[in-house]
Amino acid sequence: MSAPFLTYPVSRRRWLGASASLLGLGLAGSGMAAGAASPVSGKIRLAGWSKPISEITNILAEPDKGFFKAQGVDLTYLPGAGGGDAIRNILSGQGDVAFTDPGSFFMALDKGEKLVAIYDIYPQNVFNVVSLRSSGIRTPADLKGKTIGVYSLASGTRQNLLVMLHQAGLKESDVRIVVTGLLNFAPLMQGQVDATAATDTGLAVGLRKGMGEVQVMPVRDYLNMSSDMFVVRRQMLEQQPALLQAFLRGYRDSAAWMMAQPEEAATLATKRAIDGTQRDINLDVIGLRNASAQPTLRVQGKVAPLGSFDLAALQKGADAYHALGMVQQPIQVADVVDSRWLPGA
């Protein structure tokens, strides 16, 4: 394991031990989750930003664990290619809930779409820009004139790259951005791009596959805000609040299970995730995603419940997108975030 991987330390013991702190949720597996009857019954089509990959094992495990079913929710996962895809799928009526990044959310709001964020999936910024040590790229300023890979033009990888470029006084036109797909470290290793914008889990997989010595520039060093959230059309929130709240309970329970049982989740990922063939890599990815799901907000000295928004951090993000020119109108996040439906809130 190369030294740069230590930038993202994950302790298996930490996550295996997390079960004790989660006992208050009444989760000891699918049996206890399924024991809670729910008066709600309905279908939710979750429009994702990705294909069914290991980092969302808690969602993919639904046929095995039934966390959503226990809440009366019949869940369908719709794959996508970036957070923009997820937003488009709910706006077109193909999906009900978008699993999307704040940037895509902000840009849709800027176009006048009536959307509301209802759950902060990953309060930590998990994006980074990675280059080979041999490239000589050490700072964002060194990216000028370089070719940089992103997952898709509608993804958080591109938007977070633009945030980093902005910090160095660079514009999108100062670099060449190319779409390399989800497994975007292969083009980096093959010399097709000078750097690649990716998530921490993508980096972990790349290092596992022999990427070698790399330089990692975490975007959180420049803007630490949420990486992904659940977003819905305001109309749906008004019409089906009970169903959405049941969906959030199911998701909360699934996330808590993956934190308490990462080993079991890693095994299930070998069956459910398209990239889950190697269990040890699954465990690394799941550990990273568990870490990023931890709320950054504290309430009366205690860590806030899963899904809680840090409105101050999110407002800084919205202000940064406005300063970048990625949105034309200022966004007041308190007007477009509704935390009333959080489990336990």
Steps between C-alpha positions, in 0.01 A plus 500: 500500500661827394550787742244738346226254592566589861342838426168317539549273804215263578496280808301180464493478877339844515213395277462154648477670838240743377226245563501584870419864435225404260312268730275790592359479149385146570702355213646154527431395143207470266290300742465785750463756222215300350329470835379860498159526336428807290166646393668648190500310173633626169769489234811715488720517192842613618686674217868446563813673375675168434458145391445245781849523654637380832494835678119491498483142626253606769252580222587199283451269799126569507403156355705337778435730795163665429562827685271698269241224481479507880386862469239421236716622210537305176840627383633510142850629422550686170868522393642826369820664377546790737289708736360698208353177365332434833342846500381461140340167585281647773414808293389277212286289733709186458619518859364621833813571704836615363828377650697804386778742580450857625638652180239330282236603754616863496506517122149357471374755753669773300292395199182546702432137590292451816717260695566428868786315671375271776799290617877554502644165390870585520565819699874467431654613170642183343629645173861544403727561202769238453814496287801271476798621703707491183277767339637782715148617587503606864248784531178605323699768313705222337183377324510788251520364146457140619253233390278389788258208511154514656233235547251693288426863419189473720690367801634637824851417379482779242333747732746444782786525253370844399491601867866404536598680179323811625712498815809519277357781288439265207193457280364189329645632174849490654494119500373223275227293665426157354240241599668178613212318672470359849827302494696809407836398644585271210540799261724664763719191530517473121604862456182607319436774757732701724267489798159366588220629721354221710363399837691350790357157419616524140846586625500203737414263215765656274770457764394142560541434129857621492473864402827575675619823661245778467444859605157552658337842527182469712230750405396515867817703564335776294128438550376245752131450443267208439582265213152353446145548620147384434303754298133493402259716306319736736170374361578144606600610847168678536298207363676199657685608815421179690639280222817708477545487875462121489762492221741701717445264793581207274812671370612601849464140616693371198784749559515412870516130410794556263682692774437230759559204265762599239622140466153374414451792261830423325385143446162607366671741261664205324150393398324834449758753375634499144848591630482280808699196390781555754376490858806672647452797269131505589593528867732794432233678295227435757724629781564822312132550425408431862745770607363756255144433621579626849325831577733798548240686703478481879183578696534575872841340501384181328545386142186577301288212359589338170382714211533833683599804295771745594326804355798730556734273302240451228449878476873545449473252215210682341687830532807344337296375205356849459849655514615247241221603268366145500169643626379845406277576799594484870350197675376509859536136600270537801218554249570179307587257781227334705624300798157432650489154347827369644450184707492603862481871418 
